[in-house]
Amino acid sequence: MNGAPLPRLAVTAGEPAGIGPELLIRLAASPLAATLIAVTDRALLERAAARCGMTIELTDDDGSRPTRRMPGTLRLRQVPLAFDEVPGQPDPRNALHVLTTLGEAADGCMAGRYDALVTAPLQKSSINGAGIRFSGHTEFFAERAHADVVMMLASPELRVALATTHLPLAAVPAAITQASLTRILRIVHAELRHKFGLAEPRIAVLGVNPHAGEAGYLGREEIDTVIPVLDRLRGEGMQLLGPLPADTAFVPAQRRQYDAVLAMYHDQALPVLKSEAFDRTVNLTLGLPFIRTSVDHGTALDLAGTGKADPASLIAAASMAIDLIARSASTSSSPPRGEDRGEGPLLPSATHSSSPPRGEGRGEGPLLPSAETSEED
Protein backbone atom coordinates (compact mmCIF):
# COMPACT_ATOMS: atom_id res chain seq x y z
CA MET A 1 0.00 0.00 0.00
CA ASN A 2 3.00 2.25 -0.61
CA GLY A 3 3.54 3.04 3.05
CA ALA A 4 -0.07 4.04 3.74
CA PRO A 5 -1.55 2.87 7.04
CA LEU A 6 -3.55 -0.32 6.71
CA PRO A 7 -7.30 -0.17 7.32
CA ARG A 8 -8.36 -1.39 10.74
CA LEU A 9 -11.01 -4.13 10.61
CA ALA A 10 -12.87 -5.19 13.74
CA VAL A 11 -13.80 -8.85 13.37
CA THR A 12 -16.25 -10.61 15.67
CA ALA A 13 -16.09 -14.38 16.19
CA GLY A 14 -19.84 -14.91 16.43
CA GLU A 15 -21.11 -18.01 18.21
CA PRO A 16 -18.25 -19.38 20.36
CA ALA A 17 -19.38 -22.99 19.77
CA GLY A 18 -19.69 -22.53 16.01
CA ILE A 19 -17.11 -22.26 13.23
CA GLY A 20 -16.61 -18.50 13.66
CA PRO A 21 -13.50 -18.65 15.90
CA GLU A 22 -11.81 -21.12 13.54
CA LEU A 23 -12.69 -18.98 10.51
CA LEU A 24 -11.16 -15.97 12.26
CA ILE A 25 -7.93 -17.91 12.79
CA ARG A 26 -7.79 -18.83 9.09
CA LEU A 27 -8.55 -15.22 8.17
CA ALA A 28 -5.58 -14.10 10.26
CA ALA A 29 -3.38 -16.61 8.42
CA SER A 30 -4.23 -15.04 5.06
CA PRO A 31 -2.15 -12.22 3.52
CA LEU A 32 -5.05 -9.78 3.80
CA ALA A 33 -3.84 -6.17 3.64
CA ALA A 34 -5.50 -4.93 6.83
CA THR A 35 -4.92 -4.70 10.54
CA LEU A 36 -7.27 -7.33 11.98
CA ILE A 37 -8.65 -6.75 15.46
CA ALA A 38 -10.50 -9.75 16.88
CA VAL A 39 -13.21 -8.63 19.27
CA THR A 40 -13.58 -11.75 21.37
CA ASP A 41 -11.85 -13.88 24.01
CA ARG A 42 -8.15 -14.71 23.85
CA ALA A 43 -8.45 -18.26 25.18
CA LEU A 44 -11.27 -18.99 22.73
CA LEU A 45 -9.00 -18.02 19.83
CA GLU A 46 -6.08 -20.03 21.21
CA ARG A 47 -8.26 -23.14 21.39
CA ALA A 48 -9.57 -22.47 17.86
CA ALA A 49 -6.00 -22.15 16.55
CA ALA A 50 -5.09 -25.48 18.15
CA ARG A 51 -8.09 -27.16 16.47
CA CYS A 52 -6.94 -25.76 13.14
CA GLY A 53 -3.37 -26.93 13.78
CA MET A 54 -2.14 -23.36 13.37
CA THR A 55 -0.05 -20.89 15.35
CA ILE A 56 -1.28 -17.30 15.58
CA GLU A 57 0.53 -14.38 17.18
CA LEU A 58 -2.05 -12.61 19.35
CA THR A 59 -1.31 -9.13 20.69
CA ASP A 60 -3.51 -6.66 22.51
CA ASP A 61 -4.69 -3.88 20.23
CA ASP A 62 -2.95 -0.58 20.96
CA GLY A 63 -4.86 1.47 18.39
CA SER A 64 -1.84 1.99 16.15
CA ARG A 65 -2.00 1.94 12.34
CA PRO A 66 0.93 0.01 10.87
CA THR A 67 1.68 -0.04 7.15
CA ARG A 68 1.99 -3.80 6.87
CA ARG A 69 0.82 -6.98 8.56
CA MET A 70 2.46 -10.37 8.58
CA PRO A 71 0.17 -13.36 7.91
CA GLY A 72 -0.49 -15.22 11.13
CA THR A 73 -0.78 -12.09 13.27
CA LEU A 74 -3.93 -10.90 14.97
CA ARG A 75 -4.72 -8.10 17.38
CA LEU A 76 -7.19 -8.56 20.19
CA ARG A 77 -9.86 -6.52 21.93
CA GLN A 78 -10.51 -8.81 24.89
CA VAL A 79 -14.14 -9.66 25.68
CA PRO A 80 -14.10 -12.62 28.08
CA LEU A 81 -16.28 -15.68 27.67
CA ALA A 82 -18.55 -16.57 30.57
CA PHE A 83 -18.01 -20.31 30.06
CA ASP A 84 -15.62 -22.30 27.90
CA GLU A 85 -17.19 -23.36 24.62
CA VAL A 86 -18.04 -26.92 23.62
CA PRO A 87 -17.82 -27.04 19.80
CA GLY A 88 -21.19 -27.77 18.25
CA GLN A 89 -23.12 -27.05 21.46
CA PRO A 90 -24.10 -23.37 21.83
CA ASP A 91 -24.40 -22.26 25.44
CA PRO A 92 -26.96 -19.51 26.21
CA ARG A 93 -24.76 -18.51 29.15
CA ASN A 94 -22.39 -16.97 26.59
CA ALA A 95 -25.12 -14.86 24.97
CA LEU A 96 -24.03 -11.68 26.74
CA HIS A 97 -20.46 -12.26 25.57
CA VAL A 98 -21.65 -12.42 21.96
CA LEU A 99 -23.75 -9.26 22.29
CA THR A 100 -20.92 -7.43 24.04
CA THR A 101 -18.57 -8.19 21.14
CA LEU A 102 -21.11 -6.77 18.69
CA GLY A 103 -21.63 -3.64 20.78
CA GLU A 104 -17.91 -3.02 21.25
CA ALA A 105 -17.21 -3.47 17.55
CA ALA A 106 -20.07 -1.22 16.44
CA ASP A 107 -19.25 1.47 19.00
CA GLY A 108 -15.60 1.32 17.99
CA CYS A 109 -16.52 1.91 14.36
CA MET A 110 -18.71 4.87 15.24
CA ALA A 111 -15.94 6.30 17.43
CA GLY A 112 -13.37 5.94 14.65
CA ARG A 113 -11.28 3.23 16.34
CA TYR A 114 -12.09 0.78 13.55
CA ASP A 115 -12.62 1.49 9.85
CA ALA A 116 -15.10 -1.34 9.26
CA LEU A 117 -16.75 -4.28 10.97
CA VAL A 118 -16.72 -7.87 9.71
CA THR A 119 -18.93 -10.41 11.47
CA ALA A 120 -18.72 -14.19 11.70
CA PRO A 121 -21.98 -16.14 12.09
CA LEU A 122 -23.83 -16.30 15.39
CA GLN A 123 -26.56 -18.55 16.78
CA LYS A 124 -29.72 -16.49 17.22
CA SER A 125 -31.51 -19.33 19.02
CA SER A 126 -28.84 -19.40 21.72
CA ILE A 127 -29.24 -15.68 22.43
CA ASN A 128 -33.02 -15.97 22.52
CA GLY A 129 -32.57 -19.03 24.73
CA ALA A 130 -30.92 -16.76 27.28
CA GLY A 131 -34.12 -14.73 27.48
CA ILE A 132 -32.81 -11.92 25.26
CA ARG A 133 -34.95 -10.95 22.30
CA PHE A 134 -32.67 -10.94 19.28
CA SER A 135 -33.53 -10.91 15.58
CA GLY A 136 -30.03 -10.76 14.09
CA HIS A 137 -26.96 -8.69 13.38
CA THR A 138 -28.77 -6.29 11.06
CA GLU A 139 -31.44 -5.29 13.56
CA PHE A 140 -28.91 -5.08 16.40
CA PHE A 141 -26.65 -2.68 14.52
CA ALA A 142 -29.59 -0.61 13.24
CA GLU A 143 -30.81 -0.09 16.80
CA ARG A 144 -27.30 0.58 18.11
CA ALA A 145 -26.66 3.22 15.46
CA HIS A 146 -30.23 4.59 15.35
CA ALA A 147 -30.19 3.98 11.60
CA ASP A 148 -32.60 2.93 8.86
CA VAL A 149 -31.01 -0.04 7.12
CA VAL A 150 -31.36 -2.33 4.12
CA MET A 151 -29.91 -5.81 3.69
CA MET A 152 -27.77 -6.41 0.60
CA LEU A 153 -25.97 -9.54 -0.54
CA ALA A 154 -23.22 -9.28 -3.11
CA SER A 155 -20.96 -11.61 -5.05
CA PRO A 156 -18.22 -10.71 -7.52
CA GLU A 157 -20.89 -10.67 -10.25
CA LEU A 158 -24.13 -9.49 -8.66
CA ARG A 159 -25.51 -7.16 -5.97
CA VAL A 160 -28.98 -7.82 -4.56
CA ALA A 161 -30.82 -5.65 -2.00
CA LEU A 162 -34.03 -6.86 -0.39
CA ALA A 163 -37.29 -4.92 0.01
CA THR A 164 -38.43 -7.53 2.56
CA THR A 165 -36.31 -10.11 4.34
CA HIS A 166 -37.52 -13.03 6.45
CA LEU A 167 -41.27 -12.88 5.93
CA PRO A 168 -43.80 -15.53 4.94
CA LEU A 169 -44.60 -15.14 1.26
CA ALA A 170 -48.23 -14.38 2.08
CA ALA A 171 -47.13 -11.34 4.11
CA VAL A 172 -44.93 -9.82 1.40
CA PRO A 173 -47.50 -7.76 -0.63
CA ALA A 174 -48.79 -5.93 2.45
CA ALA A 175 -45.24 -5.20 3.60
CA ILE A 176 -44.36 -3.43 0.35
CA THR A 177 -45.81 0.06 0.46
CA GLN A 178 -44.99 3.22 -1.44
CA ALA A 179 -43.42 4.65 1.71
CA SER A 180 -41.26 1.59 2.43
CA LEU A 181 -40.18 1.21 -1.18
CA THR A 182 -39.24 4.89 -1.40
CA ARG A 183 -37.19 4.65 1.81
CA ILE A 184 -35.38 1.51 0.67
CA LEU A 185 -34.53 2.83 -2.78
CA ARG A 186 -33.20 6.08 -1.32
CA ILE A 187 -30.89 4.11 1.01
CA VAL A 188 -29.67 1.77 -1.73
CA HIS A 189 -29.06 4.67 -4.13
CA ALA A 190 -27.17 6.72 -1.53
CA GLU A 191 -25.00 3.78 -0.44
CA LEU A 192 -24.13 2.83 -4.01
CA ARG A 193 -22.93 6.40 -4.48
CA HIS A 194 -21.09 6.99 -1.23
CA LYS A 195 -19.76 3.54 -0.29
CA PHE A 196 -19.45 1.89 -3.70
CA GLY A 197 -18.31 5.05 -5.48
CA LEU A 198 -20.88 4.91 -8.31
CA ALA A 199 -21.71 8.38 -9.60
CA GLU A 200 -25.01 7.39 -11.21
CA PRO A 201 -26.01 3.97 -9.93
CA ARG A 202 -28.47 2.01 -12.02
CA ILE A 203 -30.89 -0.05 -9.96
CA ALA A 204 -33.08 -2.78 -11.42
CA VAL A 205 -36.33 -3.12 -9.48
CA LEU A 206 -38.13 -6.44 -9.73
CA GLY A 207 -41.89 -6.78 -9.83
CA VAL A 208 -43.85 -8.44 -7.06
CA ASN A 209 -45.86 -10.76 -9.31
CA PRO A 210 -44.97 -13.13 -12.16
CA HIS A 211 -44.21 -11.17 -15.34
CA ALA A 212 -44.27 -8.01 -13.19
CA GLY A 213 -48.05 -8.25 -12.98
CA GLU A 214 -48.75 -8.60 -16.72
CA ALA A 215 -50.40 -5.13 -16.87
CA GLY A 216 -52.57 -5.97 -13.88
CA TYR A 217 -53.81 -9.36 -15.00
CA LEU A 218 -51.51 -11.16 -12.54
CA GLY A 219 -51.77 -8.66 -9.69
CA ARG A 220 -51.95 -4.90 -9.15
CA GLU A 221 -48.97 -4.36 -6.81
CA GLU A 222 -46.84 -3.06 -9.67
CA ILE A 223 -49.52 -0.61 -10.85
CA ASP A 224 -50.61 0.57 -7.42
CA THR A 225 -47.30 0.60 -5.55
CA VAL A 226 -44.11 -0.02 -7.51
CA ILE A 227 -44.59 2.06 -10.67
CA PRO A 228 -45.70 5.27 -8.88
CA VAL A 229 -42.61 5.11 -6.65
CA LEU A 230 -40.26 4.50 -9.59
CA ASP A 231 -41.79 7.34 -11.59
CA ARG A 232 -41.48 9.74 -8.67
CA LEU A 233 -37.84 8.84 -7.96
CA ARG A 234 -36.93 8.97 -11.64
CA GLY A 235 -38.18 12.53 -11.51
CA GLU A 236 -35.53 13.16 -8.85
CA GLY A 237 -32.82 11.84 -11.16
CA MET A 238 -32.47 8.22 -10.09
CA GLN A 239 -31.74 5.67 -12.81
CA LEU A 240 -34.27 2.92 -12.13
CA LEU A 241 -35.14 0.01 -14.39
CA GLY A 242 -38.42 -1.76 -14.00
CA PRO A 243 -40.45 -3.15 -12.61
CA LEU A 244 -38.75 -6.10 -14.30
CA PRO A 245 -40.02 -9.69 -14.46
CA ALA A 246 -37.79 -11.68 -12.14
CA ASP A 247 -37.55 -14.63 -14.52
CA THR A 248 -35.57 -12.65 -17.10
CA ALA A 249 -33.92 -9.99 -14.94
CA PHE A 250 -30.73 -12.04 -14.43
CA VAL A 251 -29.90 -13.03 -18.00
CA PRO A 252 -26.52 -11.63 -19.16
CA ALA A 253 -28.00 -9.01 -21.47
CA GLN A 254 -30.05 -7.56 -18.61
CA ARG A 255 -27.19 -7.65 -16.12
CA ARG A 256 -25.17 -5.29 -18.26
CA GLN A 257 -27.88 -2.68 -17.76
CA TYR A 258 -27.68 -2.32 -13.98
CA ASP A 259 -25.33 -2.07 -10.99
CA ALA A 260 -27.66 -3.61 -8.39
CA VAL A 261 -31.03 -5.30 -8.09
CA LEU A 262 -33.80 -4.60 -5.61
CA ALA A 263 -35.74 -7.83 -5.07
CA MET A 264 -39.17 -7.75 -3.49
CA TYR A 265 -38.73 -10.85 -1.33
CA HIS A 266 -36.08 -13.26 -0.08
CA ASP A 267 -36.40 -16.16 -2.50
CA GLN A 268 -36.99 -14.03 -5.58
CA ALA A 269 -33.32 -13.31 -6.28
CA LEU A 270 -31.14 -15.00 -3.66
CA PRO A 271 -31.34 -18.47 -5.26
CA VAL A 272 -29.70 -16.98 -8.35
CA LEU A 273 -26.96 -15.34 -6.30
CA LYS A 274 -26.24 -18.33 -4.08
CA SER A 275 -26.32 -20.93 -6.83
CA GLU A 276 -23.63 -18.93 -8.63
CA ALA A 277 -21.42 -17.92 -5.73
CA PHE A 278 -22.41 -19.41 -2.39
CA ASP A 279 -18.86 -19.32 -1.04
CA ARG A 280 -18.16 -15.83 -2.42
CA THR A 281 -21.35 -14.08 -1.37
CA VAL A 282 -21.05 -11.30 1.21
CA ASN A 283 -23.81 -9.90 3.40
CA LEU A 284 -23.66 -6.16 4.08
CA THR A 285 -25.86 -3.70 5.88
CA LEU A 286 -26.67 -0.53 3.96
CA GLY A 287 -27.61 2.64 5.84
CA LEU A 288 -25.30 2.28 8.85
CA PRO A 289 -22.83 5.09 9.64
CA PHE A 290 -20.06 2.52 9.24
CA ILE A 291 -19.17 -0.35 6.91
CA ARG A 292 -20.41 -3.75 8.03
CA THR A 293 -19.90 -6.95 6.05
CA SER A 294 -20.49 -10.55 6.97
CA VAL A 295 -20.34 -14.12 5.82
CA ASP A 296 -23.47 -15.49 4.16
CA HIS A 297 -23.67 -18.77 6.03
CA GLY A 298 -24.55 -19.94 9.49
CA THR A 299 -22.62 -21.41 12.40
CA ALA A 300 -22.20 -24.90 10.83
CA LEU A 301 -22.32 -26.62 14.20
CA ASP A 302 -21.61 -29.96 12.53
CA LEU A 303 -18.20 -28.64 11.40
CA ALA A 304 -17.36 -26.75 14.60
CA GLY A 305 -14.25 -28.06 16.30
CA THR A 306 -12.98 -29.96 13.26
CA GLY A 307 -10.74 -27.15 12.02
CA LYS A 308 -11.94 -27.87 8.48
CA ALA A 309 -14.45 -25.06 7.81
CA ASP A 310 -13.72 -23.08 4.66
CA PRO A 311 -12.87 -19.40 5.36
CA ALA A 312 -13.66 -18.25 1.79
CA SER A 313 -16.80 -16.30 2.72
CA LEU A 314 -15.15 -14.55 5.69
CA ILE A 315 -12.13 -13.65 3.55
CA ALA A 316 -14.51 -12.33 0.87
CA ALA A 317 -16.35 -10.26 3.52
CA ALA A 318 -13.08 -8.78 4.82
CA SER A 319 -11.88 -8.09 1.28
CA MET A 320 -15.11 -6.30 0.46
CA ALA A 321 -14.79 -4.20 3.62
CA ILE A 322 -11.29 -3.15 2.54
CA ASP A 323 -12.56 -2.23 -0.91
CA LEU A 324 -15.48 -0.21 0.51
CA ILE A 325 -13.14 1.65 2.88
CA ALA A 326 -11.03 2.71 -0.10
CA ARG A 327 -14.07 3.63 -2.20
CA SER A 328 -15.63 5.61 0.65
CA ALA A 329 -12.39 7.54 1.18
CA SER A 330 -12.21 8.27 -2.54
CA THR A 331 -15.84 9.39 -2.61
CA SER A 332 -15.35 11.75 0.33
CA SER A 333 -12.42 13.46 -1.40
CA SER A 334 -13.76 13.47 -4.97
CA PRO A 335 -17.03 12.93 -6.83
CA PRO A 336 -18.14 9.29 -7.11
CA ARG A 337 -16.84 7.64 -10.23
CA GLY A 338 -18.98 6.08 -12.92
CA GLU A 339 -17.94 2.45 -13.22
CA ASP A 340 -19.04 -1.16 -13.01
CA ARG A 341 -20.77 -0.98 -16.37
CA GLY A 342 -20.43 -4.70 -16.93
CA GLU A 343 -16.72 -4.89 -17.67
CA GLY A 344 -15.36 -5.78 -14.24
CA PRO A 345 -16.07 -7.48 -10.91
CA LEU A 346 -18.49 -5.97 -8.44
CA LEU A 347 -16.42 -6.80 -5.39
CA PRO A 348 -12.78 -7.75 -4.97
CA SER A 349 -11.63 -11.35 -4.88
CA ALA A 350 -7.97 -11.98 -5.61
CA THR A 351 -7.05 -8.32 -5.24
CA HIS A 352 -7.08 -8.30 -1.46
CA SER A 353 -7.13 -11.94 -0.49
CA SER A 354 -5.65 -15.32 -1.07
CA SER A 355 -7.90 -18.07 0.18
CA PRO A 356 -6.44 -21.52 0.68
CA PRO A 357 -7.71 -24.07 -1.84
CA ARG A 358 -10.92 -25.74 -0.78
CA GLY A 359 -11.17 -29.47 -0.33
CA GLU A 360 -14.66 -29.51 -1.90
CA GLY A 361 -15.89 -31.86 0.80
CA ARG A 362 -13.43 -34.65 -0.07
CA GLY A 363 -11.67 -34.56 3.29
CA GLU A 364 -8.34 -33.09 2.20
CA GLY A 365 -9.01 -29.40 2.84
CA PRO A 366 -11.32 -26.85 4.46
CA LEU A 367 -15.02 -27.66 4.09
CA LEU A 368 -17.57 -25.09 2.96
CA PRO A 369 -20.54 -24.70 5.34
CA SER A 370 -23.45 -26.37 3.60
CA ALA A 371 -26.42 -24.53 2.16
CA GLU A 372 -28.47 -25.77 5.09
CA THR A 373 -26.45 -23.50 7.36
CA SER A 374 -27.12 -20.39 5.29
CA GLU A 375 -28.25 -17.51 7.45
CA GLU A 376 -28.37 -13.89 6.36
CA ASP A 377 -28.68 -11.41 9.19
N, C-alpha and C positions, 0 to 999 in steps of 0.2 A: 504493500500500500504506500510505497514511496515515503516511509517515515511518518505517515499520518497515524494518529492514535486509532487503535482498533475500536470498533463499536462494542459496547458493553451489553451483553444479553443476559437477562435474568432467566433462568430455566428452572421450572418446578418439576419435581419428580412424580407428582400425582399420587396415586394409591400406593402406599408403601409395600403392600403385598402383591402388587401387580408387576408388570414388566417395566414400568416407568424408570425405576432406579437403574436397572440394567441398561436401558436405552440411553440414559444420561451418561453412563460410563462409556458406552461405545461412541456417543457423540463427542465426549472429551478426547477420545483416542483419534478422532478424525483431524485432518489438517485445516479445519474451519478457521477462516480469518476473522476471529472475534475473541474478545475476552469473555469467557463463559463463567457465570456466577451461579452456582447451584444453590437454590433456596430450599434447603432441606436439612436433614440430620447427617452429621459426619459418619457415625457408625453405620447407618443405613447404607451409605455409599460405599464404605469399606467392605461391607458384606456383599453388596452387589458386585463390586469389582472382583472379589474372590470367586463368586459364582461364574463370572465371565472368564476367569483365568487371566485377569489383566491387572497391571499395576498402574495406579493413577496417583499423581502428585497433587494432594489436596492442600491448599493454603487458604487461610482466612482472607476474605476480601478487604483490601485497604482503600478501595475507591480510586486507585490509580488507573491511568490509561496508557498501558504500554503500546508499543508499535508492532509487536509480534508476539505470537504465542506458540509454544512448542506443543505438538500433539502429546496427549497423555497428561496434560496439566489442567487443573480445574480449581477455580476459586469457590469459596464457600461462604454463604450467609447462614449461620447455624440456626436452625429451628428444631429443637429436640423432639424426638418421638416420645409419646407417652409409654408405649409398650413395644418391645421388639417385634418385628414383623414375622409372620409365618407365610412364606410364598404360597400364593394361591388361596389364602384364607383371610380376606379383609376383616379387620377388627374395628368395629365402631368406636372403640376407645381411642383410636388415632384420628378420629374425624376432625377434632379441633386442630391437630397438627396440620392436616391437609389444608384447612381453611386459613390457618395462620400463614402458611407459605404463600397462598394466593394473595392474601391481603398485603403481606410484606412486599411481594413482587410488584403488585399493582401500585401501591403507595410509592415504592422506589422509582417506578417509571414516572409517575406524576411529579415527583420531587426532583427528577433529573438525575438520579443516581444510576439508573439503567436507561439504555436507549430503546430497548424493546423487551417484550416478554414472550417466552416460548413455553408452552405447557405440554407436559406429558399427560397421559390419560388418567382419570380418576374414577372411582367407583361411587356413583351417586347413591346407590342403595345403601352403602355403608354409612354415608353421612346422614341420610334420612333415618337409618337404623339407630343412630345416636340421638334421635329426637330433634334433629335440626332440619328444618325445611330447606331443601336445596334442589334447584332445577338444573344447574349446570354452570360451567365456566362463564358462558356468555351472559347469563342473567346476573351472576355474582359480580362480574366486572362492570356491567352496566349500572348496577345499584351503587357499587363502590365509587364510580366516577360520575354518578348522576348524569348519565349519558343515554341518548336514544341510539340504539344499535341495530345492525343488520348482520345476519350470518352470511358469509361467502365461503365457498370452497373453490380452490383453484389448483389446476395441474399445469404442467408446462405448456399445454395446448388450449386450455379452456378455463374461463372464470364463470362461476355460477353463483348469483345471489338468490336468496329465498324470500318471497313475500310472506310465506307462512312456513313454520318449521315442523314441530312434532305435534300435528293435529290429526284427528280422524278425518278421512277424506270427506265425510258428510258435513264436517264443520268448516271446510275450506271456503265455500262461496260466501258465507256470512261474515267470515273474518276478513275478506278482501273488500275494503270500502274505498271510496275516492280519497278520503282523508289518509288512510293507512298507506295506500299506494303512492300518493303524493309524497308523504314523509319518507318512505323507503327509497323512492327514486331520487329524491334530493340527496339523501345520505350516500347512496351508491355513486351518483354523479360527482359529488364533492370529493369523496375518497379516491375515486379514479383520477381526479385531477391532482389532488394534493399529496396523496401517498404513492400513487402509481405514476405520477408525472405525465398524464395524458392531457394535452391541451384541450381537445374536443372529444371526449369519450363518446363512443357510439354504443348504445345499450339496446340489445334486442329484448323485447318484452313478449313473453309467451302468453297465449290466450288461456283462459280457464277451461274451456270446453274443447272437445275434439274439433279439429278444423277451425279453431278459434271462433266457434259458435255458428259457422256457416250462415252468416248474415241473420242470425237470430233463430234459425230453425233448430239448432242444437243447444240453445241456451242464450240468455240475454245478458250475461255478465259482461261480455265484451262491449256490447252496445251501451249498457246502462252505467258501467263502472270504468272499464279499462280505457276505452277510446276517449271519453271526455277528459280523463286525466292526461293521456298522452298528447292530445291536442292542446291542452292548456300549457303543459310544460314545453312543448315544441315552440309555442309562442314566446317562451322565455329564452329560447335559444338552445335547448337541449336537443341532441341528435338521438332520436328514439325510433327504433324500428318496431313495427307491429301494430296490433297484436299478431304474433306469428303462430301458425299451427306448430305444436311441439313435435309432430312426427317428421317434419322436414326442416326444422330450425337448426339441426346439427349436421346437415350434410356439408361437405367441404365448400361448396360454392356459397352457401349462406354464412359459414364461419368467417369468411374473408370480409364480410360486411360489418362485423361488430367486434368490440373489445370485451364485452361481458354480456351475460344473459341474466335477466330476471325471470326466474321460474315462479309459478304461482303456488306450487306445493312441492313437498319433499321428493316424492318419487317421480315427478315429472321430468326432471333433468339429471338428478344424481346418479341414476343407473348408467346413463351415458358416460358421465365423468368417471365413475368408479370402475366400470368395465374396461375403460381405456387405461387408467392410471391409478389403480387402488393404492399402490405403494408410493406414489409420487404426489398424491393429493394432499393439500394443506388446507386446514380450516383457519379462517381469520375473522376477526370481529371488526366490522366497519362502524365508525361513529365514535369510537373511544378516543380520548385525548392522548393515546399512546398506541404503539404498534403491538398487536397481540396475534401470534400465530400458534398453531397447534397441530399435532398429529390428527389424522382422520381415522383412528381406530380406537378400540377400547383397551381395557386392561389386560386382556388375554391371560386370564388366571391359569389356564391350562399350560401356558408356557413359562409362567413366572417361576423363577428359581433355577431354570435350566441353563440360563446364560446364552440361549440360542435365538432370542427374539431379534428380528431384523430392525436395525435402526434407520432404514431408508426414509421413512416418513418424518421422523424427528429431525434428521439431517436436512430434509427438504424444507421443513418448517423453519429451522434456524437459518438456512440459506435464503429463504424468502424474506425473513426478518431483516437480514443484512442488506438485501437488495432494496427493501422498502425504506430502510434508514437512509441509504444513499440517495434514493429518489426523492424522499421528503426533504433532505438537505438541499438538493438541487432545486426543487420546486420553491423552497423558501427564499433562495437567493436569485432565482431567475424564473421567467414564465415557464409553465409546464410545457413539455415538448410533445409534439405530435408524433406518435410512433405506434408500434404494434399493429401495423396495418396488414397483418397476415404473413409477414416475411420473417418473423423471428419468434422465439419462445416467449411465453407470457410470464414465466417465473424462472429464476436461475436453476440450473441443475449442476452441471460440471463446473461452472464458473467459480462457485464458492465452496464446493464440497467434493469429497471423494469417498463414496460409500463403499464398504467392503463388499465383494461379490456375495450374492445371496445363494444359499444352498437350495432354493426352490423346493424345500420340503423333503429333500432326499437324505437329510441327516448329516451332511458334511459341512454345513454352514449355517448362518443365522436364518431363522424361520420367520416368515412374514406372518403377523397376526391375521387370522382368518377373517373372511367377510362377516362371519357371525359375531365377531367382536367389534364391528364398526360402531362408532358412537360419536356423532358430531355434537359438540356442545360449546 
